[in-house]
Amino acid sequence: MADRRIRLGFVSAAHLHLRGLLRNAYECAEAEVVGLAEPDDELREFFAREFSGLAVYRTAEELYERGRPEAIVTCADNRACADVVAEAAARGVHVMKEKPMAADLELADRMATTAARAGIRLMVNWPTNWQPAIHLAKRLVEEGRIGPVWQVHNRAGHGGPPKDYAQRGPISRVGWGWLIDRERNGGGAYIDFCSYGAVLSRWIMGQPSRVVALGGRYSKDFFTVEDNAILILGYPRGHAICEGTWTQPATPVRTPLMIYGTEGAIAVTGAAEVSLATRGMTEPEILTAEPLPDERKSGPAYFVHQILTEQPFEGIVSVEIARDAQEILEAGLISMAAGEEVGLPLKSFLD
């Protein structure tokens, strides 16, 4: 496999995660980075300085013509991403989209359909997926160590956009600019961070049957989207709680993921650490997850490896689960606006 590398391009530097993804790609033995397409002049100049030798282009068309990528990573905003997928699909180029899948369910479905019809691979990258502890926790659930799961609780967030974000350089100006634009993002902290809980709950507990959500601008009055939200998923025998915040203190004390079963509980307390408590224990057992193999240490590494080996994308990065998470999020937005519980699946024009 070492003598074959995927020619990997990047389309749009809008997402705040791009810098890390580029580093991941350069560290990946199975990827050859062939360039970045970004219309913003300052962002192009920034990344050309940051990554010596990186070819930068103003348009995706230039990247396709001169860089000839076989696959791309797109950090386009959640609305523009559907057009990026369509443009890549027309050229037979595989796509990795940085989380979440889209700004709304209609766009997510369009992306999935476009990719399937063109025969290209589509993956949705969730940074959480590259934490060994998450996979250890899932394995413990599958082994029945805590019995049937009746609750997943995820809290995700950080301090959010600063008031002077536009004056903090091109990454902040562009990256925060679309996140606080409801049309381009799909929401605010709700879409940004409740999405993690939604996709993890779908992965662990399956698709819920009903959804309730609350959110608002509780602290940051200098933008028009919600800075905090909570999403509750209802199941026949359980529920999930997904919290998202843009007002998290700089040094939070929190457990990012809890999984409760009838016979015990699992706490993911770090990137590689899990706490397991079951009936009869006087103290929880602290477990350290084994490191993930090289091809599962980052989104770009997994993306190119699965393409090269012709294996499917599995777990939360698969289109199936990411699309279901988008439906959960859409139901939550409807619930937030209407002030009532919303049932799943959502009705479509086909019903």
C-alpha positions in Angstrom: 0.0 0.0 0.0 3.0 2.3 0.6 3.6 2.8 -3.1 0.1 4.0 -3.8 -1.1 7.4 -2.4 -4.4 9.2 -2.9 -4.1 12.7 -4.5 -6.0 14.7 -1.9 -7.2 18.3 -2.4 -8.9 20.7 0.0 -11.9 22.8 -1.1 -12.7 25.9 1.1 -11.0 27.0 4.2 -14.2 28.3 5.9 -14.2 25.7 8.7 -12.2 26.4 11.8 -10.9 22.8 11.7 -9.0 23.2 8.4 -5.6 23.8 9.9 -5.7 20.6 11.9 -7.0 18.6 8.9 -4.2 19.8 6.7 -1.7 18.8 9.3 -3.4 15.4 9.5 -3.2 15.0 5.8 0.5 15.9 5.6 1.2 13.3 8.3 -0.6 10.6 6.4 1.6 8.2 4.4 -1.3 7.3 2.1 -2.1 10.9 1.1 -0.5 13.3 -1.3 -1.8 16.8 -0.7 -2.2 18.5 -4.1 -3.6 21.9 -3.1 -6.2 24.1 -1.5 -9.0 26.0 -3.3 -10.2 29.1 -1.4 -11.7 32.3 -2.8 -10.7 34.6 0.2 -7.3 36.2 -0.6 -6.2 36.6 3.0 -7.0 33.0 3.8 -5.1 31.7 0.8 -2.1 33.8 1.8 -2.3 32.6 5.4 -2.3 28.9 4.5 0.4 29.3 1.9 2.6 30.7 4.6 1.5 28.2 7.3 2.1 25.2 5.0 5.3 25.6 3.0 4.8 24.2 -0.5 1.0 24.1 -0.4 -0.4 25.0 -3.8 -3.3 27.4 -3.4 -5.9 28.2 -5.9 -8.7 30.8 -6.1 -11.3 28.3 -7.4 -12.1 24.6 -7.1 -12.0 24.4 -10.9 -8.3 25.5 -10.9 -7.6 22.8 -8.2 -9.3 20.1 -10.3 -7.5 21.1 -13.5 -4.0 21.7 -12.1 -3.9 19.5 -8.9 -6.0 16.6 -10.3 -7.2 15.3 -7.0 -8.8 11.9 -6.7 -10.5 12.9 -3.4 -11.2 16.2 -1.6 -11.7 17.3 1.9 -14.2 20.2 2.1 -14.4 22.7 4.9 -17.1 24.7 3.1 -20.0 26.1 5.2 -22.9 23.8 5.9 -25.0 25.3 3.0 -22.3 25.6 0.3 -21.1 22.0 0.9 -23.9 20.6 -1.2 -22.6 22.4 -4.3 -19.1 21.3 -3.5 -20.2 17.6 -3.4 -22.1 18.1 -6.7 -19.0 19.6 -8.4 -16.8 16.8 -7.1 -19.3 14.1 -8.1 -19.4 15.4 -11.6 -15.7 14.7 -11.8 -15.8 11.4 -10.1 -13.9 12.8 -7.0 -14.6 11.4 -3.5 -15.5 13.8 -0.7 -15.0 14.2 3.0 -17.1 16.9 4.6 -16.2 18.3 7.9 -19.0 18.0 10.5 -21.9 18.3 10.6 -23.3 16.9 7.3 -25.2 20.0 6.2 -27.3 23.0 7.2 -30.5 21.1 6.9 -32.0 17.7 6.1 -32.9 18.5 2.5 -29.3 19.4 1.7 -28.0 16.2 3.5 -30.3 14.1 1.5 -29.3 15.8 -1.7 -25.6 15.2 -0.9 -26.2 11.5 -0.2 -28.2 11.1 -3.4 -25.7 13.0 -5.5 -22.8 10.9 -4.2 -24.7 7.6 -4.7 -25.7 8.4 -8.3 -22.2 9.4 -9.2 -20.6 6.4 -7.6 -18.3 8.5 -5.4 -17.5 7.9 -1.7 -18.9 10.5 0.8 -17.7 10.7 4.4 -18.7 13.1 7.2 -15.8 13.8 9.6 -16.5 14.0 13.3 -13.3 14.8 15.3 -14.8 12.7 18.2 -14.4 9.6 16.1 -10.6 9.6 16.4 -10.6 9.4 20.2 -9.8 5.8 21.3 -12.0 6.1 24.4 -15.1 6.5 22.3 -14.5 3.2 20.6 -13.7 1.5 23.9 -16.9 2.7 25.4 -18.9 1.4 22.4 -17.2 -2.0 22.6 -18.1 -2.2 26.3 -21.7 -1.5 25.4 -21.7 -4.1 22.7 -20.2 -6.7 25.1 -23.2 -6.1 27.4 -21.0 -4.8 30.3 -23.6 -2.3 31.5 -26.8 -4.1 30.2 -29.2 -2.5 27.8 -28.5 1.2 27.4 -31.3 3.5 28.5 -29.5 6.9 28.4 -26.7 8.7 26.6 -25.6 12.1 27.9 -23.2 14.3 25.9 -22.2 17.9 26.6 -20.0 19.7 24.0 -18.9 23.2 23.7 -16.4 26.0 24.3 -16.3 29.7 24.8 -17.8 30.4 21.3 -17.3 33.4 19.0 -15.7 36.5 20.6 -17.3 39.9 20.0 -14.3 41.1 18.1 -14.0 37.9 16.0 -13.8 39.9 12.7 -10.7 41.7 13.9 -8.8 38.6 14.9 -7.4 37.7 11.5 -8.8 35.8 8.4 -9.4 32.4 10.1 -11.5 34.0 12.8 -13.3 36.4 10.4 -14.3 33.7 8.0 -14.6 30.7 10.4 -16.8 32.5 12.9 -18.6 34.6 10.3 -20.6 31.7 8.8 -21.1 29.9 12.1 -23.1 32.8 13.4 -25.1 33.0 10.2 -28.3 30.9 10.6 -28.7 30.5 6.8 -25.2 29.2 6.2 -24.8 27.2 9.4 -28.3 26.0 10.0 -28.3 27.5 13.5 -25.8 28.4 16.1 -24.4 26.5 19.1 -27.2 24.0 18.6 -26.0 22.9 15.2 -22.4 23.3 16.1 -22.4 21.2 19.3 -25.7 19.4 19.9 -24.8 17.7 16.6 -22.1 15.7 18.5 -24.6 14.3 20.9 -27.1 13.6 18.2 -24.7 11.5 16.1 -23.3 9.7 19.2 -26.8 8.9 20.4 -27.8 7.6 17.0 -24.6 5.4 16.9 -25.1 4.0 20.4 -28.9 3.8 20.8 -30.3 4.0 17.3 -32.7 6.5 15.8 -35.1 8.0 18.3 -38.9 8.2 17.9 -39.4 11.7 19.2 -37.4 14.9 19.9 -37.7 18.0 22.1 -35.3 20.9 22.0 -34.8 24.2 23.8 -32.3 27.0 23.0 -31.7 30.7 23.1 -29.3 33.6 23.2 -28.6 33.6 26.9 -25.3 35.4 27.1 -23.9 36.7 23.9 -26.2 39.4 22.5 -23.9 40.5 19.7 -25.2 37.8 17.3 -28.6 36.5 16.3 -28.3 32.7 16.7 -28.6 30.6 19.9 -25.5 30.5 22.2 -26.8 27.5 24.2 -29.2 24.6 23.5 -30.4 21.3 24.8 -31.8 18.4 22.7 -33.6 15.5 24.2 -34.2 12.3 22.2 -37.0 9.9 23.1 -36.7 6.1 22.7 -39.2 3.4 23.6 -37.1 2.4 26.6 -34.8 5.4 27.2 -33.7 8.8 26.2 -30.6 10.8 25.3 -29.5 14.3 26.3 -27.4 16.4 24.0 -26.1 19.8 25.2 -24.3 22.4 23.2 -22.8 25.7 24.4 -20.8 28.6 23.1 -20.5 30.1 26.7 -18.4 27.3 28.3 -15.8 28.6 30.8 -12.2 28.4 29.5 -11.3 25.6 31.9 -14.4 23.4 32.1 -14.9 20.6 34.6 -17.1 18.1 32.7 -17.5 14.5 31.6 -18.1 14.8 27.8 -19.9 11.5 27.4 -21.9 9.3 29.8 -23.7 6.1 28.9 -26.1 4.5 31.4 -27.3 0.9 31.2 -29.5 -1.2 33.5 -26.5 -2.8 35.0 -24.0 0.0 35.1 -22.5 3.2 33.6 -19.6 4.2 31.4 -18.0 7.7 31.6 -15.6 8.8 28.8 -13.3 11.0 30.9 -10.6 11.7 28.3 -9.4 11.0 24.8 -8.1 7.5 25.9 -9.7 7.0 29.4 -13.0 5.4 30.3 -14.5 4.8 33.8 -16.7 1.7 34.1 -19.0 1.1 37.1 -21.3 -1.9 37.4 -23.5 -3.5 40.0 -21.5 -4.7 43.0 -18.5 -2.5 42.5 -17.3 -0.3 45.3 -15.1 1.8 43.1 -15.3 2.3 39.3 -12.7 0.6 37.1 -10.5 3.0 35.1 -9.7 1.6 31.7 -7.2 3.0 29.2 -8.0 2.5 25.5 -5.5 1.0 23.2 -4.2 3.5 20.6 -6.0 3.5 17.3 -4.1 2.2 14.3 -2.5 4.8 12.1 -5.3 4.7 9.5 -7.8 5.6 12.2 -6.0 8.4 13.9 -7.6 11.2 11.9 -10.3 11.9 9.4 -8.0 12.3 6.4 -6.1 9.2 7.3 -9.2 7.1 7.5 -10.8 8.7 4.4 -7.9 7.9 2.1 -7.2 4.4 3.7 -10.8 3.3 3.2 -10.8 4.5 -0.4 -7.5 2.7 -1.2 -8.6 -0.5 0.4 -12.2 -0.2 -1.0 -13.7 -0.6 2.5 -16.9 1.2 3.7 -16.9 4.2 6.0 -18.2 2.9 9.3 -19.8 4.3 12.5 -20.5 8.0 12.9 -18.6 9.1 9.8 -20.8 7.0 7.5 -23.4 8.9 5.4 -26.2 6.7 6.9 -25.6 7.7 10.5 -24.6 11.3 9.8 -27.8 11.8 7.7 -29.9 10.4 10.6 -28.2 12.8 12.9 -29.2 15.6 10.5 -32.8 14.5 10.8 -32.6 14.5 14.6 -31.3 18.1 14.4 -34.0 19.2 12.0 -36.7 17.8 14.3 -35.1 19.6 17.2 -35.2 22.9 15.3 -38.9 22.4 14.6 -39.5 21.6 18.2 -37.6 24.7 19.4 -39.7 26.9 17.1 -43.1 25.3 17.9 -42.5 24.6 21.6 -43.6 21.0 21.3 -42.4 17.4 20.9 -41.8 16.3 17.3 -42.1 12.7 16.1 -39.6 10.9 13.9 -39.2 10.1 11.1 -40.1 13.5 9.6 -42.5 13.6 6.8 -41.1 14.2 3.4 -42.6 15.2 0.0 -42.6 11.4 -0.8 -45.1 10.7 2.0 
